[in-house]
Structures are given as C-alpha cells and as structure tokens.
Amino acid sequence: MTSWSQAHAKLHTQLRASNFLLPGGCPILIAVSGGQDSLCLAKLLSDLQPKWHWRLAIVHCDHLWRSDSTANADHVRHLATQWQLPCFIETASSPITSEAAARQWRYQIFETLAQQHGFTCVATGHTATDRAETVLYNLLRGTGLDGLQALTWQRSLSLTAADILVTRPLLGFTRQETGAFCEAMALPVWEDSTNEDLTYRRNRIRQELMPYLRSHFNPQVEHTLAHTAELLTAEVAYLEAQTDQLYADLVQRDGATWRIERTRFRQVPLALQRRLARRVLLEAMPEAPQFEHVEKLIKLAGMPKRSQTDPFP
C-alpha cells in the first residue's frame, strides 16, 4: 500500500471493532459502478487486503442505460487490472426500464457470481449520505419504522442465498468524505449523467432537498439521519423478535385459513398488534397490505364474535 490515509484508519478501526462485517480471510465481491463511493470502497479494501487477507474481486453491472455504458465498464475493468483484482463485467440483454428492475437484476447477478465463485460477502459502496437520503425518501413515501431504519450495515443477499451477506462498510462515511478520498488518491471517478436527472426522486432529494436541509436546518444532517436509522435498526430487531414469538403463540394456519387468538391479541401493545396483523396479511393477501388493511384487521379482532365481517383484497 503506497499511503495510509485517515480513511484507511477509519475503516480499519471500524472493521476491527465490529468483528463481523468483513472478517479476516473473507471472500468478498465488490460492486463497483465507477462512481466515487464504489471506487473509494474498492481502493480501501484493496489497500487493506494485506492486513485482512481477504480474497477480493470486482463486479460491474452495465444496465445499458447510457451511451457511454460500455466505456464505463471498460474503465472499471482497467482499474481492476491496475489493482490486480479479478473483474466480472455483466451486461443486461436489453436496457432495463426502471430502478427497481435494475436493482433486482443486479442482485441476481451478485447471487449467481457469489454462488459460482464462493464469495460469502458482497460489499457495496452505500454511505451515510445514501442512508440519510433513503430515510427521507421512505418517510416522504409513507413508511413505518422498517423503512426508516434504511440501509443496514449487513443483511442476507436474498431468501434463496441467506448465507451470502450484503455488507455496506462505508455507512460511517459521508459522500463528502468519499469524494475527498478519491481526490486525495487521484482516483479517476466516472461521472454518471443519470445522477443529475431530476425526474428521479432520489436525485431530487440529493440535489435539492439535502443541500437545503444542510444550509437551513442542520449542517450535519447526513450523520443525524444516519444515526436515527441506526437507532431504529435495533428497535426494529427487538420488535421483530417479539412479533416472531407472538406469531408462534397466537396464529394458526390451516391451508388458506389463518386463525388469530383474539383475546390474547387484544392484550398486546398496539405496535405489536400492527406488526402481527401485517405479517398475517402479507401471507394471506395477493398484494402487499396497506395501513388501512392492517387497521381493519385490528378493528375486526376487537369486535364481538360473529358480529362483523369485512372484505380484503
């Protein structure tokens, strides 16, 4: 490693304190778009590799969204060669039409590559700034605590690949910090023109709302919102554990029929009633339940026996 920066020290210290994020010797697939956050992540992990003995590789996904996407992919491949890291370039068969579809395709690519090549971890370059923006985005869309605890440090890649973990080592860094690192290390950041397109709501939050909040409300708004998400993560984990136990105790399923023991259900706190009701409805309904559906089920559970029915989708 040619230089040791404050960012190297920060990530190294953070990983030593966590013990579980990126264990020594872990085989890691690094998702690299070519932007400043993912370049910062790849460079830091590559530089720290001699201390941690990871097996590293890079994956780049070309969605065919832009005319320069092939050049972008070649740019990432060139950097991987410079850093002496294996590189997988995956290209969509046709342009992907939405952010949600693109994300689903990317994560399927991650799962396939991880299973084929023995990676147990997929590292992404999400930062505290991304976490703050996601908190605001989900809050404005309407969400409960689960949405506000956005972008946890680590989670399973998918239901079918629960043993492969998505890890976000840069959640302690802001986008300003990753930009400063790339500048200090003279990393050639690939500028993605779609990040300036304000028809995407996330870009509008990034380009307009976050600067306004920093200027008029809180200069440290990224850290404040990211810390809020971190606090909520622990609370959601606790509530989910309580809901697991209540589901086992109060819910019986017989084919397409769900039965909830109403007397005990009415005795638990409203927050847990809502979580249990939502979980039952997620299994029973063909579409994701809305707030109104959850409240309707809670109301029905409180009515006298056989006194009322109400249809659900």
PEPE-V239113 format. One record per residue. N is the residue number from 1. D_LAST is the distance of its C-alpha to the last C-alpha in whole Angstrom. Layout:
n: [N,N]
d_last: [D_LAST,D_LAST]
This chain:
n: [1,2,3,4,5,6,7,8,9,10,11,12,13,14,15,16,17,18,19,20,21,22,23,24,25,26,27,28,29,30,31,32,33,34,35,36,37,38,39,40,41,42,43,44,45,46,47,48,49,50,51,52,53,54,55,56,57,58,59,60,61,62,63,64,65,66,67,68,69,70,71,72,73,74,75,76,77,78,79,80,81,82,83,84,85,86,87,88,89,90,91,92,93,94,95,96,97,98,99,100,101,102,103,104,105,106,107,108,109,110,111,112,113,114,115,116,117,118,119,120,121,122,123,124,125,126,127,128,129,130,131,132,133,134,135,136,137,138,139,140,141,142,143,144,145,146,147,148,149,150,151,152,153,154,155,156,157,158,159,160,161,162,163,164,165,166,167,168,169,170,171,172,173,174,175,176,177,178,179,180,181,182,183,184,185,186,187,188,189,190,191,192,193,194,195,196,197,198,199,200,201,202,203,204,205,206,207,208,209,210,211,212,213,214,215,216,217,218,219,220,221,222,223,224,225,226,227,228,229,230,231,232,233,234,235,236,237,238,239,240,241,242,243,244,245,246,247,248,249,250,251,252,253,254,255,256,257,258,259,260,261,262,263,264,265,266,267,268,269,270,271,272,273,274,275,276,277,278,279,280,281,282,283,284,285,286,287,288,289,290,291,292,293,294,295,296,297,298,299,300,301,302,303,304,305,306,307,308,309,310,311,312,313]
d_last: [59,61,60,58,56,54,51,52,53,50,48,50,51,47,46,49,48,44,45,42,41,43,46,49,49,46,45,43,41,41,39,41,40,44,43,45,42,42,46,47,45,46,50,49,48,51,53,52,52,56,55,52,53,49,49,47,46,44,41,40,37,38,35,37,36,40,43,45,42,45,47,45,45,48,49,47,49,52,51,50,53,55,54,54,51,49,46,43,43,39,38,35,36,35,34,30,28,26,27,24,25,29,28,26,29,32,30,30,34,35,33,35,38,38,38,40,43,42,41,39,39,37,39,37,39,36,38,38,38,35,33,34,32,29,29,29,27,24,25,25,22,20,20,21,24,23,23,27,28,28,30,32,35,34,31,30,30,27,25,28,31,31,34,35,35,34,36,37,41,41,39,42,43,43,43,46,47,46,48,51,51,51,53,56,55,56,52,52,48,46,45,41,41,37,38,39,36,35,32,30,29,31,34,34,33,36,39,38,36,38,41,41,40,43,45,44,42,43,45,44,40,39,40,39,35,36,37,35,32,35,35,31,31,33,31,27,29,30,27,25,28,27,24,25,27,25,22,25,26,23,20,21,19,19,18,14,15,15,18,19,22,22,25,26,23,24,27,26,26,23,23,23,20,18,19,18,15,14,15,14,10,11,12,10,7,7,8,10,9,11,13,12,9,12,14,12,12,16,17,15,18,21,20,23,22,20,21,17,13,10,7,4,0]
